[in-house]
Amino acid sequence: MTDVIRKIKKQLKKNIIVLYMKGSPKHPSCGFSARAVQALSSCTSNFFYVDVLKDTDIRLALPKYSKWPTFPQLWIKECLIGGCDIILELLNNGELLNLIKNCQNNTKLNKSQP
């Protein structure tokens, strides 16, 4: 296993909610990341993010690891939820909030930044 895959697995294990995105929540670098942050932030402020523009290794390795070719990528409890369209769909049908509430009820969330 490569070091970058170990790093990704460690991030996912340590943090209940992880958003791999372009830019940061306060300064997203693409519209898809901006919409994903807006949707996620409407449910919780407690999530870890990784700016894939600043971490080339993760930007290149994560799509292979996740079998999901684009960013952003939302992960909850080490499971890939999906990209922007899926995040927005889950938000609109109430499932995103339910997923996050279940995590908050079952586990203390980590809020941190890289």
N, C-alpha and C positions, 0 to 999 in steps of 0.2 A: 504494500500500500504506500502510495506516495505521501510525502509530507503535507502537501496541500489538501489531499483527501482527509488525512488525519485532522488537519486544522478545521476543515468544514464539519466533520463529525463532532469534533470537540465543541464548536460553536453551537451546533444543533442540540447537543446533549446538555450543555450548560444553560441554554436559554430556551424557554418554553415557546416564545414567539420570535421568529427571525424573519426579517425582510431583507433579502438581497436586492439591492436597488442601484440605480445610477444617481449619484449625489447623496444628499442627506435629507432627513425629513424636513429640515428648515430650508434647504436649498436643493430640491430635486433637479436633476440635470436632464430629465425628459418628461414628457407629458404622461406617459404610462406610469412612471414612478411617482409623479405628483398625484395622480388619481388614486394609486394604490395606497399611498401615505394618507391621503384625505379619508379614504374609506376605512382604513385600519384605525386611524386616529379618532374617528367618530365612535369607535367601540372601546378603545383603550389608548392610554399614553404609555403603557408599559410594554415596550417591545425593543428588541435588539435589532440593529440594522448594520449592514455591511455595504459600504460604497464600493461597488465592483469596478468603478473607474479608477480607484486608488489602489486596488489589489488585483493586478493583472492575472496572477496565478489563479485566484478564485474565479475571476471572470472567464477564464479559459477552461477550468476544470469542472466547475459546477454544472454547466449544461450536460456534460458527459455523465457526471455522477447522478444527476437528477433525471436525466433523459427528458429534460425540458429545455428547449433551445434559447429562450429569451429571458429578459429581465424586465420587470421585477419578478422575483419568486418569493412567495410567502410560504413559510414552513411553520407548522404548529405541532408541538410534541414530536419533533423529528420526522414528521410526515409532510411531504410536499402537498400544499393546498392548490397552488396554481399561480397563474400570472394575473395581470391587471383585469382582464375580462371576467375571469372566474371570481376574483376578489369582489368586483362590483356586483356580479350576479348574486353571490352569497350575501353581500350587504343588503341588496334590494329585497331578497326573500327572507331576511332575518336570520339566516343560518350562521353568518359570520359572528354576529353578536352572541349567539348561542354557543358556538365553538369557544369563543373567548371567555364567556361566563363560566363554562364548564372547566376550563383551564384554571381560572382564578379561584373557583371553588375547590378544586382538587390540589392545586399546587401554588406555592408562592412564585410569582413571576419575577424574573430578573429584569431590571431596567439598567441598561448600560449602553455605552457607545464604544466603538472600536478605538 
